[in-house]
Amino acid sequence: MTSRPNSAGTRCDRRLFLGGLAAGFAGAWPVRRASANQTAALRVGAASVETASDGTLSSSLAFMLPDTPRAEVEAVFKAEGQPAEATPIPTNPSLVRIGSEVILIDAGSGNSFQPTAGKLGETLESRNISREAITQVVFTHAHPDHLWGAVDDFDDSERFPNARYVVPAAEWDFWTREDVETRVPDWLKGLSVGSRRTLRRLEAKVERRKPGESIAPGLTYVATPGHTPGHASVLVEAGREQVLIGGDALSHAVVSFRRPAWAFGSDLDRDLAARTRLTLLDRLANERMTLVGFHLPSSGVGRVERVGASYRFVQT
């Protein structure tokens, strides 16, 4: 275990990361999104599932689809009635309530990543949910817009002091490596250092789980790797009722569904991520399962429909 740096070093390092990381998470999103108070409440047996906006991010379409000719990209967006332009990217952590448990799925980015993000605290406050009321924080993966919001950027304290944390085991193993920055592309080097630091800060309260293992009553990790090595979605189920909280496995409301085989610039293993998307889309369409996507439009809630040889995300 490495020693924990002081909070001043953490603040400085994280701010230095911003320029290189801002491009790293997506591009061109449909514009409509939920306000802090707008949410889709879902019932899954005795559990409820809702989303809580952390604000928005910005990025470029060129980063998102680095290997796809611009003309092909424009043709797909035009067919869907969407502009092939950069627009705000929604960020939607989820809240699952089961009995006395209030479980947060992903913690947002904190307040030093991008100025339009880090709004989760405001959203929770608007719903009269205190940070102290969160009993568990479950991470889909360790990118900063999902992880960094768990630790305060200014005093290095836990934002959810009464919570325990659950991380996919393979995700922990990758991002906490001492040499992780040598194993990622240039745009991810700063991210990897920041994510390692955040995970190590939480280590004393972290539980590691593998796909298929229970992470809370009615909640199970589902393997959806490729975007990151240990990326895992969260299945909420009660009998035949199921909701999949998908993290970044399906992150764009047009491209992830209409052209799932296209390479995404933010995926660490692009081929594996494409196979994951195709497998997941097939399951979601076959089982007519509700999907909650971290970067999908509005509250991120919808269903997957087959359209010819591809798919479509339908907001609900």
ABEGO torsion letter per residue (X at the ends): XBBBBBAAAAAAAAAAAAAAAAAAAEBGBBABBBBAABBBBBBBEABBBBBBBAEBBBBBAAAABAABBAAAAAAAAAAAGBBBBBBBBBBBBBBBBBEABBBBBEAEAEAAABAABGAAAAAAAAAGBBAAABABBBBABABAAAAAAABBAAAGBBABAABBBBBBAAAAAAAABAAAAAABBAAAAAAAAAAAAAAAAAAAABBBBBBGBBABBGBBBBBBBGABAABBBBBBBBEABBBBBAEAABABAAAAAABAABBBAABABAAAAAAAAAAAAAAAAAAGBBBBBAABBEAGBBBBBBBEABBBBBBX
